[in-house]
Amino acid sequence: MHNTSNEFLMMIEPAQDLFDKEGIEDKLTERAQAVWDACTPSDWGYKGVHMAGHGLVSDNKDHTTPCGRTTHSLLVPYVKHWRKAIPAEEIAKLTEEYYEVEGAPGDDED
């Protein structure tokens, strides 16, 4: 599923050739982890999972973000390993989600 509407976060299908094996460990990756840690999994699950490639596999649930968007368990791996494939609007939504997380510091406190 590829959907960048405001109801979803990181519902993209990144191209395999944009995978960065080392990954990027920076403020944005930390923010993605903080948002992920604040997500709530659905009570139900799909019958299958998403094989993202490079050994990364999603769980079988939708997850609700602090702002009420739907995301998946590959949120952090996408930000870390497929950064080049993430549309700017998804980065903007991730930043909005981060500031919704209780106790998230502002830019001047990072």
C-alpha positions in Angstrom: 0.0 0.0 0.0 1.3 3.4 -0.9 -0.7 6.2 0.6 0.7 9.6 1.5 -2.6 11.2 2.5 -2.7 12.8 5.9 -4.5 9.8 7.5 -1.3 7.7 7.1 2.3 7.9 8.1 5.1 6.3 6.2 2.7 4.1 4.1 5.2 4.0 1.3 6.8 1.3 -0.8 10.5 2.4 -1.0 12.6 1.2 -4.0 15.0 -1.6 -3.0 17.9 0.1 -4.7 17.6 3.0 -2.3 18.3 0.8 0.8 21.2 2.0 2.9 22.7 -1.0 4.6 24.4 1.0 7.3 21.4 3.2 8.0 21.3 6.7 9.3 21.4 7.3 13.1 20.5 10.9 13.6 17.9 13.2 15.1 15.2 12.1 12.6 15.8 8.4 13.3 15.5 9.2 17.1 12.3 11.1 16.5 10.9 8.2 14.5 11.7 5.9 17.4 10.0 8.2 19.9 6.9 8.3 17.7 7.0 4.5 17.3 7.3 4.0 21.0 4.1 6.2 21.5 2.1 4.2 18.9 -0.8 1.9 19.9 -1.2 -1.4 18.0 -4.6 -2.4 16.7 -6.5 -5.2 18.6 -6.6 -7.3 15.4 -4.1 -8.4 12.8 -3.9 -9.2 9.1 -3.3 -12.7 8.0 0.1 -11.8 6.5 3.1 -9.5 6.9 5.0 -7.2 4.6 8.4 -8.4 3.4 10.3 -5.1 3.0 13.5 -6.7 1.7 16.9 -6.9 3.3 15.6 -9.2 6.0 13.1 -6.6 7.3 9.5 -7.9 7.9 6.6 -6.0 9.4 4.3 -7.3 12.0 0.7 -7.9 11.0 -1.0 -5.0 12.7 -1.9 -1.4 12.0 -0.6 1.0 14.6 -2.1 4.4 15.6 0.3 7.3 16.0 -0.1 10.1 18.6 -1.8 12.3 16.0 -4.2 9.5 15.1 -2.6 8.4 11.8 -2.2 4.8 10.8 1.3 3.5 10.4 3.1 0.1 10.5 6.0 -1.5 12.3 8.5 -0.6 9.5 8.3 3.1 10.5 11.8 3.3 12.0 13.5 1.0 9.5 12.1 3.1 6.7 13.5 6.3 8.2 16.8 4.6 9.1 17.5 2.6 5.9 15.3 4.1 3.1 15.7 7.8 3.9 16.3 8.7 0.2 12.9 7.2 -0.7 10.8 9.1 1.9 8.7 11.9 0.4 9.1 15.4 2.0 5.5 15.3 3.2 6.1 12.1 5.2 9.1 13.8 6.9 6.9 16.7 7.8 4.2 14.4 9.2 6.8 12.6 11.2 8.0 15.9 12.7 4.5 16.8 13.6 4.0 13.5 15.3 7.2 13.9 17.2 6.0 17.1 18.8 2.8 15.5 19.7 4.6 12.9 21.8 4.4 13.9 25.5 7.6 15.2 26.8 9.3 15.6 23.4 11.8 18.4 23.6 11.6 21.4 21.2 14.4 22.0 18.6 16.1 24.3 21.1 16.3 21.5 23.6 17.6 18.7 21.3 
